[in-house]
Amino acid sequence: MTAPGNPQESEPPARRAEGAAPPAIEAVDVVRRYELDGVAVEALRGVSLRIARGEFVAVIGPSGSGKSTLMHLLGCLDRPTSGVLRINGVELSGLSDTELAELRNRTIGFVFQSFHLLGRTSALDNVALPLVYRGVGRAERRDRAREALESVGLGHRLDHRPSQMSGGEQQRVAIARALVGEPKVLLADEPTGNLDTGNGTEVMAILDRLNADGGVAVVLVTHEPEIAAHARRQIHVRDGLIERDTT
């Protein structure tokens, strides 16, 4: 998936944003256009935003608004058709696919609605997996994975497989996996969508605490206003544009 190496350290200065402490995310007039059956569809039509390090932001909008496309771009899972996008000061346009994967692995943590855990693998090894692709040794991987699981209250479930856990516990494993690499940005895509109210509240409390205590920039994508209310800033997206940006 990814190879060892840090693109932020190895990339030439021309690919970086100016300043010693760039924002976690910076987008300038970003457009994403797709071709569907010969018809051009603009999922994003010129989005500009800055997300500071340690900020907690919710991206909210109805289905088809462009928020999922924006999430894929911010997570380095896709590239803009035009415009400038920088993650942790690194501009994406000049990166190769390998460099983009390295940046994604070292800078961004992902939490998805559907957990995406390996069913036959323990919680400890699920969390340690991203470190395999960095070339981290087995003993250190397991130590760091244990610490990450303890940080989300699962220090007693290290050897349990996903099928032996509740949905809320599986999502906490997914959060621990996202954090084990000490990312600068945590992207959470509908993280409570498959959870009941009680487990959803617990998961949001963990994200609140990690943002407040760890200084990780959290970008939460949701269509639920009550979930978006956890964020100190809300970016409302509609028809591929930012409709409003409120604190």
Secondary structure per residue as TSV (DSSP state, phi and psi in degrees):
chain	resnum	aa	ss	phi	psi
A	1	M	-	360.0	-57.9
A	2	T	-	-132.5	161.3
A	3	A	-	-113.4	156.2
A	4	P	S	-60.8	157.1
A	5	G	-	128.4	151.9
A	6	N	-	-121.1	105.8
A	7	P	H	-63.8	-26.3
A	8	Q	H	-67.6	-32.3
A	9	E	H	-80.0	-32.0
A	10	S	H	-96.5	-16.7
A	11	E	S	-73.5	142.2
A	12	P	-	-65.6	154.9
A	13	P	G	-57.6	-26.6
A	14	A	G	-62.4	-20.2
A	15	R	G	-93.6	-0.2
A	16	R	B	-105.1	156.0
A	17	A	-	-72.9	156.9
A	18	E	S	-72.6	150.1
A	19	G	S	104.5	151.4
A	20	A	S	-75.9	-27.2
A	21	A	S	-128.9	79.9
A	22	P	-	-69.1	160.4
A	23	P	-	-64.1	160.5
A	24	A	S	-62.2	-40.1
A	25	I	E	-140.2	137.9
A	26	E	E	-143.0	123.4
A	27	A	E	-123.2	134.7
A	28	V	E	-127.9	110.4
A	29	D	E	51.5	49.3
A	30	V	E	-80.4	129.0
A	31	V	E	-119.9	138.3
A	32	R	E	-129.2	116.1
A	33	R	E	-117.0	136.2
A	34	Y	E	-117.7	153.8
A	35	E	E	-106.1	115.7
A	36	L	E	-120.5	110.9
A	37	D	T	53.2	41.3
A	38	G	T	80.5	2.6
A	39	V	E	-110.2	130.3
A	40	A	E	-78.8	127.0
A	41	V	E	-121.0	123.2
A	42	E	E	-95.2	102.9
A	43	A	E	-74.2	-34.6
A	44	L	E	-126.7	136.9
A	45	R	E	-121.8	34.0
A	46	G	E	113.0	69.5
A	47	V	E	-101.4	129.8
A	48	S	E	-126.9	132.2
A	49	L	E	-162.4	159.0
A	50	R	E	-131.7	132.3
A	51	I	E	-121.4	118.2
A	52	A	-	-75.2	159.7
A	53	R	T	-61.1	134.5
A	54	G	T	80.4	2.7
A	55	E	-	-80.0	152.8
A	56	F	E	-117.2	111.7
A	57	V	E	-125.2	137.0
A	58	A	E	-107.7	130.9
A	59	V	E	-102.8	117.4
A	60	I	E	-127.4	143.0
A	61	G	-	175.9	162.7
A	62	P	-	-73.2	170.7
A	63	S	T	-57.9	134.7
A	64	G	T	83.6	6.7
A	65	S	S	-78.0	-21.4
A	66	G	S	111.2	-1.5
A	67	K	H	-67.7	-35.5
A	68	S	H	-70.2	-37.5
A	69	T	H	-61.8	-43.6
A	70	L	H	-61.5	-41.5
A	71	M	H	-59.6	-44.1
A	72	H	H	-63.5	-37.6
A	73	L	H	-69.1	-45.0
A	74	L	H	-65.2	-27.5
A	75	G	T	-89.1	8.3
A	76	C	T	59.5	27.8
A	77	L	S	-91.8	-8.3
A	78	D	S	-153.4	168.0
A	79	R	-	-120.1	147.0
A	80	P	-	-66.7	150.7
A	81	T	S	-71.2	-38.2
A	82	S	E	-155.2	169.6
A	83	G	E	97.9	177.4
A	84	V	E	-114.9	131.7
A	85	L	E	-132.3	123.7
A	86	R	E	-120.9	135.7
A	87	I	E	-118.7	118.3
A	88	N	T	54.0	35.6
A	89	G	T	88.8	-5.6
A	90	V	E	-99.1	123.5
A	91	E	E	-79.2	133.6
A	92	L	S	-81.6	-21.7
A	93	S	T	-60.9	-33.7
A	94	G	T	-94.9	3.4
A	95	L	-	-83.3	142.1
A	96	S	-	-74.1	169.3
A	97	D	H	-60.5	-37.7
A	98	T	H	-66.6	-44.4
A	99	E	H	-64.3	-38.2
A	100	L	H	-64.3	-41.1
A	101	A	H	-64.6	-39.0
A	102	E	H	-64.5	-43.8
A	103	L	H	-61.0	-44.7
A	104	R	H	-60.7	-45.0
A	105	N	H	-65.6	-35.5
A	106	R	H	-95.7	-13.0
A	107	T	H	-119.0	-26.1
A	108	I	E	-123.4	134.4
A	109	G	E	-110.0	142.0
A	110	F	E	-117.1	137.7
A	111	V	E	-129.1	122.0
A	112	F	E	-111.2	163.8
A	113	Q	T	-61.6	-34.9
A	114	S	T	-102.0	20.5
A	115	F	-	66.9	-53.5
A	116	H	-	57.6	48.0
A	117	L	-	-95.1	153.6
A	118	L	-	-80.5	118.7
A	119	G	T	-64.0	-32.1
A	120	R	T	-97.3	11.7
A	121	T	S	-115.5	141.8
A	122	S	-	-64.7	162.3
A	123	A	H	-57.7	-41.8
A	124	L	H	-60.4	-45.8
A	125	D	H	-75.4	-29.4
A	126	N	H	-61.3	-44.0
A	127	V	H	-70.9	-34.8
A	128	A	H	-73.6	-16.9
A	129	L	H	-53.8	-45.7
A	130	P	H	-58.6	-27.7
A	131	L	H	-75.1	-21.1
A	132	V	H	-59.0	-41.6
A	133	Y	T	-77.8	-4.4
A	134	R	T	-98.3	-4.9
A	135	G	T	79.9	19.6
A	136	V	-	-74.1	136.5
A	137	G	-	-63.6	156.9
A	138	R	H	-59.7	-45.5
A	139	A	H	-62.4	-44.6
A	140	E	H	-67.0	-39.2
A	141	R	H	-56.7	-48.1
A	142	R	H	-68.8	-36.7
A	143	D	H	-63.6	-45.5
A	144	R	H	-68.9	-36.6
A	145	A	H	-65.4	-39.9
A	146	R	H	-62.0	-44.7
A	147	E	H	-62.1	-40.7
A	148	A	H	-65.3	-41.3
A	149	L	H	-67.2	-38.5
A	150	E	H	-63.5	-33.9
A	151	S	H	-67.7	-21.2
A	152	V	T	-108.6	17.6
A	153	G	T	78.2	24.7
A	154	L	-	-121.2	29.1
A	155	G	T	-63.4	-18.5
A	156	H	T	-93.5	2.9
A	157	R	-	-122.0	23.4
A	158	L	T	-57.2	-40.0
A	159	D	T	-96.8	4.4
A	160	H	-	-82.6	143.1
A	161	R	-	-86.6	161.2
A	162	P	G	-53.5	-37.6
A	163	S	G	-66.1	-14.8
A	164	Q	G	-97.2	9.5
A	165	M	S	-123.6	157.1
A	166	S	-	-74.8	169.0
A	167	G	H	-60.7	-39.8
A	168	G	H	-64.9	-38.5
A	169	E	H	-67.7	-38.9
A	170	Q	H	-62.7	-39.1
A	171	Q	H	-68.6	-32.7
A	172	R	H	-68.3	-35.9
A	173	V	H	-60.8	-43.6
A	174	A	H	-62.3	-37.1
A	175	I	H	-66.8	-43.1
A	176	A	H	-60.5	-40.9
A	177	R	H	-62.5	-38.8
A	178	A	H	-67.0	-29.1
A	179	L	H	-92.9	-16.8
A	180	V	T	-62.1	-27.2
A	181	G	T	-89.2	8.0
A	182	E	-	53.3	60.1
A	183	P	-	-72.0	158.8
A	184	K	S	-83.4	-26.6
A	185	V	E	-132.1	134.2
A	186	L	E	-114.3	117.8
A	187	L	E	-101.3	121.3
A	188	A	E	-118.2	110.5
A	189	D	E	-100.7	103.6
A	190	E	S	47.9	54.9
A	191	P	T	-67.0	-16.7
A	192	T	T	-107.9	7.3
A	193	G	T	-61.9	-30.8
A	194	N	T	-103.8	17.0
A	195	L	S	-116.9	152.1
A	196	D	-	-74.0	174.7
A	197	T	H	-60.1	-43.4
A	198	G	H	-63.2	-47.8
A	199	N	H	-67.5	-36.7
A	200	G	H	-61.5	-39.7
A	201	T	H	-64.2	-41.0
A	202	E	H	-63.8	-43.3
A	203	V	H	-63.8	-42.9
A	204	M	H	-66.6	-34.2
A	205	A	H	-63.2	-38.2
A	206	I	H	-64.9	-45.0
A	207	L	H	-63.1	-40.1
A	208	D	H	-58.2	-46.9
A	209	R	H	-67.7	-42.7
A	210	L	H	-62.9	-38.2
A	211	N	H	-67.5	-44.1
A	212	A	H	-70.2	-41.2
A	213	D	H	-89.4	-34.6
A	214	G	H	-98.0	-12.4
A	215	G	-	71.7	17.8
A	216	V	-	-80.3	134.1
A	217	A	E	-72.1	122.4
A	218	V	E	-108.4	125.5
A	219	V	E	-115.9	113.9
A	220	L	E	-107.0	120.6
A	221	V	E	-101.0	125.1
A	222	T	E	-156.9	161.5
A	223	H	S	-112.5	5.4
A	224	E	-	-103.0	115.8
A	225	P	H	-58.2	-34.8
A	226	E	H	-70.5	-27.5
A	227	I	H	-77.8	-42.4
A	228	A	H	-61.1	-25.3
A	229	A	T	-66.0	-16.3
A	230	H	T	-67.8	-26.2
A	231	A	S	-82.1	148.4
A	232	R	S	-80.7	-13.1
A	233	R	E	-138.4	137.9
A	234	Q	E	-124.7	126.1
A	235	I	E	-108.1	113.9
A	236	H	E	-94.6	124.1
A	237	V	E	-112.4	136.6
A	238	R	E	-151.1	133.5
A	239	D	T	53.8	38.3
A	240	G	T	78.1	10.6
A	241	L	E	-130.8	156.2
A	242	I	E	-78.6	115.0
A	243	E	E	-77.2	-43.4
A	244	R	E	-161.0	156.3
A	245	D	E	-133.0	107.3
A	246	T	E	-122.8	150.4
A	247	T	-	-108.1	360.0
